[in-house]
Amino acid sequence: MVQDALAISLRGAHELLPQADWLAKLQRAEQSGQPLRIKLGLDPTAPDIHIGHTVVLNKMRQLQDLGHQVIFLIGDFTSLIGDPSGRNATRPPLTAEQIRANAETYFAQAKLVLDESKTEVRYNSEWSDPLGARGMIELAAKYTVARMMERDDFHKRFKAGQSISVHEFLYPLMQGYDSVALKSDLELGGTDQKFNLLVGRHLQQEYGQEPQCILTMPLLEGLDGVEKMSKSKGNTIGISEPANSMFAKVLSISDELMWRWYTLLSFKSLADIEALKAEVAGGRNPKDAKVLLAREITTRFHGAGAADAAEQDFANRSKGGVPDEIPEVQLSGAPLGIGLLLKQAGLAPSTSEANRLIEGGGVRVDSSGVSDKGLKLAAGTYVVQVGKRKFARVTLA
């Protein structure tokens, strides 16, 4: 049982430190029947969670299913500081109003992965606000500047002569203090959070607690298969975006990336994934495996019925059909040039990009290809398509 729990802990993980300590904790939990406390902290820096965030949430759910206590920590206090991890410049902190608005939607999305009835939700302002100036100074005395400067991003910025604000040193201290307040046995995070997680381990020892283990998960590559999934890169799948869009986006990833997504996002066993991979290697169409992954992810966030409909919608599009549900757009100014229409309908970011799409044969109006950039559409209603996935029903007056 303990070895099975260790295997589940290590699935897809980047690093588990120290592994021997985690094994000992698992053995103690099995013998005593006392669940371990597993912490994940997320700062509500944006209102939407994408499936890249669910890599660590999936791991939390796996450990939750083993019977351990998971703590979903919303960093409403640490968000006021701003996490400097991976930054080459000081990051502007969020306002209290922004944090409050984002936090309202955070767990509502996270519980689509976690078992809500078995999840402890906490806010780190609970213990951070009462700490006060005296407590903050006492906390700061438990960590040295030399050790703080070992952090890669701080070291690089210092060498480059870039500014580092004193408040940025407080972020890893406050995140580490969360582990003290929660008496966590294990803290999860992305690979970019390793330093912060280790600070938590150090501070627990300073406060006389058994130090937590840390489990870092890889940063999920986005739709492009190159950059980490990030809203700023435009390569994300939001867990609250429509089922049809979610399904189609999963099918758009490369065959190679698909298997990495299977490991990090799927709840299928590793044995089942390996069997499926062997079938593909033996000649089965890799699209079959991708459809199974798309169905699983879409079902998780929207339900089986929506996944069925999304699969049918994708099949219709692949055959040149029009999806059942497409955006309705009202425009004025008929007759209107096709390039300007595409821009105003939100189907192209600019008229120049619209013209490029037309030249590339990627634009259709009422199922007919458009090749003339000078085309003007009279008043009426048109189904306009750009590429394989962008549609709008445009009513022009």
N, C-alpha and C positions, 0 to 999 in steps of 0.2 A: 504493500500500500504506500509506504513512504517513498519507495523508488518510483512508483507510478506518479506520485505527486511531484517528485523532483523532475521527472521527464516532462510533465505538463508545465512546470515552471520554466524549464529551459527551452520549450518549443518556440522557435523563431526569435529567441532572445539574443541580444548582442553580448551581454555580460551579466553574470551573477556573482556578486562579491559579498563576503567570502562564501563560496559554495559549501564548504564544510560546516560553517556556522548555520546556513540555511537548512542543511540536512539535519543538524542537531535540533533546530527549532521544530522542524517537521516531526521528528521522532518524539520530542517532548509533548507536542500537541496531540499526537496519536495516543500516547500513554496516559495523558492527563484528561483528554477530552476537552481541553480548553482551546478554543480557536485562536489562531494567530491574528494579529492586527495588521492589516495591509493598507497602506496609504497611497493615494494618488492625489497630487495637488495640481489644479489647473487655474491659471489666472484668466478671468473673463475679459480678455483683451478684444474680443470680437463677439458679436451675438450668435454667430453660426459655427457649429462644429462640422468639420468634414471628415471623411472616412479615414484620413490619415491620423486624426486624433483617436480613432477607435482602435488603433493597434494596441495601445496600452489599456483601453477600456475592455477590449476582448480578453486580454491577459487577466485583468481584474475579475472578469466574469468567470473565467476558467478556475481561478483560485477560490472565488466565491462558491462555485459549484462543488468544490472540495470540502466546503463547510467552514471556511475561514471568514472572519469579519472584515469587510472592505469598508474603507472610509473615503468618501468622495469629498475632497477638500476644495472649497472654492476660495481662491486667494483674493478676497476683496481688500484685504490690507496690503498685501505685497503688490497688488496691481497699482497701488498709489505710488510705489517706488519705481516700478518698471524693471523687468528682468533684463539684465545686460548680456545674457548668454548669447554668444555668437555675434555680438554687435561690435562694429568698429567705430561707433559713436554713441554718445549718451542718448538713451531712448526717452522721449517725452513721456512722463507719466500720464495716466488717464485721470479724468476728473471723477469725483465720487458719483456724479450723476451717470456718467458713461458706464462705470463699473456696475452700478445698481441695475441699469437697464439690461446690460449683457448677462448679469448673473441670473436674472429672472428666467431667461430661456435656457441657461446652460444645463441644469439637471433635467429639465423637461426633455432635452435631446439625449442626454447621457443615459437616461433610464430606458431608452430603446435598446440598449445593450445590457445594462446591469439589471439585476433583480431588485426592483425598488423596495420590496418588502424586507430585503436582507442587506440594505445599504444604509450606512450611517452618513448623513450629509452634514458637514460642518463648514464654518466660515472662520478664517484665521483672525479676523478682527476680534473674535471672542476673547482671545488671550493676548493678542498683540496690542490692542488699544489700552487695556489696563496696565500694560508693562510700564508705560510712562518713561520719562527721561532718565530717572535713576536706574530703572530696570534695563533700559537700552544700553546705558553705559556699562552696567555690570555684565550684560551679554557680550558687548564688544570686547571686554577684557578677556574673554575666553578664546579669542582667535587672534593670530598675529598678522601684521601687515605682510610680513615675508611670505607666509603661507598663502595669503590672499593674492599676492602678486605671482604665485606659481600658476594661477589660472591663465589659460592660454590667451583668451581674448584680452584680459587686462595686460598681460605681458606684452602682447603685440602692440597694443595701443600706447603703452608707456614707451616702448622702444621707438615707435614712430612719432613720438612727440604729440600724440593726440590726447585730449583732455579726458580725465577720469574723475567724475564727481564723487565726493565722499559718500553720498547717499547710495551709490551703486554698490559699495562694500556692504551696505546693510541688507541688500537683497538676499544673498546666500545665507547670511546670519539669521534673518527672519524666517526663511524657508526651513533652515535647519532647526530653528526653535519650534517650528510646527511639529517636528518629529518628537521633540521633548514633551510638548503639551499633549500629544496624542499617544505617547508611549508606543510608537509603531515598531513592529517587528520586521517589516519589509516596506521599502518605499520604491515605487515604480516611476519611471520617467523615460524620456527619449535620450538618445546618446549625448545630446547637447546639454543634458542636465546632470551629468555625472559629478561634476565638481560640487554642485549644490547638494546633491544627495550625500556625498561624502562629508560635507560640513555637518549635515544632520547627524551622521554617525558619530562624528567627533564630539558634537555638543552633548549628545546623550551620555557619552562617557564622562564628560565634564560635570554633568548633573547627576552622576551616579547611577545611570540606567544601563541596562544591557543594550549595546549598540545594535541598531537596525542593520539588516542586510540591504543591499541595493540591487535592483534588477533594471537594467536599461534595455529598451527596445529600439530597434532600428527606426530611422525616419523613413516613412513610406515614400517611394518615388511616385510622382503624380502621373497624369495621363500621358505625358510626353516620355516617360520612362527614364528621364535624365535628372531633372531637378526634383528636390523634395516637394511633396504636395504642399502648396501654399496658395492662398487666395491671390496674393500679389503676382504670382506666376501664371494665374489663369488655368491651372492644371488640376483643379480639385473636383471632387464630387461631394456636395453638401448632403448631410444625412437627412435634411428636411426638404431637399429639392424634389420636384415631381418624379414619380415612379418611372414614367416613360423616358425622361432624360437620364435618370440614374442607370436604367437598364442599358440604354444605348451607349452611354459613356463607358461602362464596363466592357462592352463588346468592342470598343474602339482601341483598347490597349493592345500592345504587342503580345505575341505568343510567349515570348521569353518572360515578360513582366507578369503575365498571368500566373505563372507558377509561384512567383514571390508573393503575389497578392493572395494566392491560395494559402500559403503558409501563415501569413500574418493576419488575414481577414476572415478566412473560412473557419467554421466550426467542425468541418469534417476531420476525421482522424488522419494522422500522418500516413497510416497504412492505406487508407482509402485514397488519399491524394497520390501516393506512389503508384497505386494500382491504375488510377486514371492516367497518370503520366506514362505508364508502360503501354496502355492502350493507344495513346496518341503516338508514341514512338513506334508502335506496331502498325500504324496506318490509319487509325481513327482520326477524323477531321478535328483539328484543334479547336475549331469553332464550337463543336459540341461541348467541350470542356468549358469554354468561355461562357456559353449560354448557361450552363449549370451554375457557374460562379455568379453571373449576373442575376439569375433567379434567386440564389441564396441571399445575396446582399439586398436585393430589392424587397424580397419577402421579409427580411429582418426589420426593415424600416417602414414598410407600407402594407405588409400582409400578402398572403398567397394570391388572393384575387387580383390585386393590383399588379403583381408580378406576371400573372397570366395575361392580363390586358396589355402590359408593357411589351411582353414577348410578341403578342399578335400585332401590336402597333409597329414594332421594329420589322416584322415580316412584311407588313403592308408597305412600309417605306422602301424596303429592299426591292420590292416588286414595282416600285415607282408609284405606289399609291399615296394618298394623303392621310395623315394621322387623323384619328377621330376627334381629338381636341387640339386646336392650334390657336395661338393668340389672335384676338380680334383687334384691328387697328383702324381708327378713323382719321383720315387726312383730308385736307382741303387744298385748293389751288389747281384743280384740273383745268387744262391738261397739265400733267406733271411728268418731268423727265424721269426715266427709270432709275438713274443714279441717285437723284435726290429722294425719290420714293424709297429706295432701299435704305438710305441713311435715316430718313424720318421714321420709317417703320421699325428701326432698330435691327435691321438685318445686315447692316454694314456700318463700320465705325465712321466712314467718311465717303464722300462721292468718289474720291480717287480710288479708294479700296473697292467701291462698288464697280467702278469701271474695270478694275483689274479682274474682278470676279466674272464680269460679263465676258471679257476677252478670253478668260480661261474656260468658258463654257459652263460656269457653275450656277447660272441663274435661269429659272424657269418661271413663266407666268401662265397660269391655267394649263400646266403640264407641257407647254411649248417652250423650247429653248429660246433664249434671247441672245442675239449676237450683235444687235445694233445699239451702241451706246447712246445714240441720239433718239431712241424710242421715247415717245410721250404717250402716257395713258390718259384716256378720257375719263369722265366721271363714270363710276360703276364699282362693282365689287370683283376683286381678283384674288386668287390663291397664288401667293408668291413664294417661291422656294429658292433657297440659297444653299448649295452643297447638298449633302444627304440628310441633314438633321434640322435645318432651320426653315420654318414655315411661318406664314402669317396670312390671315384673311384680311385683305386691305380694302376698305370702303373709301373711295375717293370722291369727294364732292367739289 
